[in-house]
Amino acid sequence: MEAMQEETSFYHRIIREICQEDGIDLTWLSSHWLAVMRYDGKVRHTLGYKFDLNPAGSCLAADDKYATFEVLRQAGLPIIEHAILYPRSLTEVYVKERNTPQYIADFFAQYDQHIVIKANSGSCGTAVYQVTSLDQVPQILERVFHQSFSASLCPFYDIQHEYRVTILDGEVRLAYQKDRQGDNWKFNLSQGAIASQIKDKTLLQKLTVLAQKSAQAIGLRFCNVDIIETAKNELLIIEINSGVVIEHYLEQFPQDYEKVKAIYRDAIQKMFES
């Protein structure tokens, strides 16, 4: 879960300005994590960066990396392979032996002894680890299961670029490239990656189609879709974020303040139209 900043953050400033300008009564609760908005006899909420636009079930599916994989795979979309992993202590039927050392070893061997283990419900690149030796696994799982009920296994890819696309009711409202810096192998802006504009129109069109189909398949009206480009020039979906964080992008592109504000304003207006 992304830690909410104080009311001086870009996000809080934008939400506050929109509500003031549009006559919406705004109350922050839960240390500025929950926004309660009242307008024309209606009450709407944002929880963190999640807006009342999205169905609860779709949000939960998007927040579960393995569930996202299954939904998009069923829709025939190109997505990075994921496998679900549970703690050894679980004995329920649904585990189906997906909590054994052999299960991990088989996946490790299948993907050239280089995989990623991550919290199945994690965000912002936290609790995400490369694995090149099975000796690393026990310590990594201890960290991951401390944060998440389940873990995801996925192959490690030599990622050339990562892209983020913001979708609102099927329309692409923002798209940009994320480039990792130095020895950090992650592409999270919150961990130092650099955002840049996508100049290749053909690439942008491909990203647009993938993001739109992903949002539609999982049932989200407002979301961020993350897509990677591999060394083989494949475009693969890595995850969908039901919480729409644009704050880190805005820190690098403050000149896009009004553009980002317009995205959030339209989302809020659509909440009250529902």
Secondary structure, 3 states (H helix, E strand, C coil): CCCCCCCCCHHHHHHHHHHHHHCCEEEEECCCCEEEEEECCEEEEEECCEECCCCHHHHHHHHCHHHHHHHHHHCCCCECCCEEECCCCCCCHHHCCCCCHHHHHHHHHHCCCCEEEEECCCCCCCCEEEECCHHHHHHHHHHHHHHCCCEEEEECCCEEEEEEEEEECCEEEEEEEEECCCCCCCCCHHHCCEEECCCCHHHHHHHHHHHHHHHHHHCCCEEEEEEEEECCCCEEEEEEECCCCCHHHHHHCHHHHHHHHHHHHHHHHHHHHC
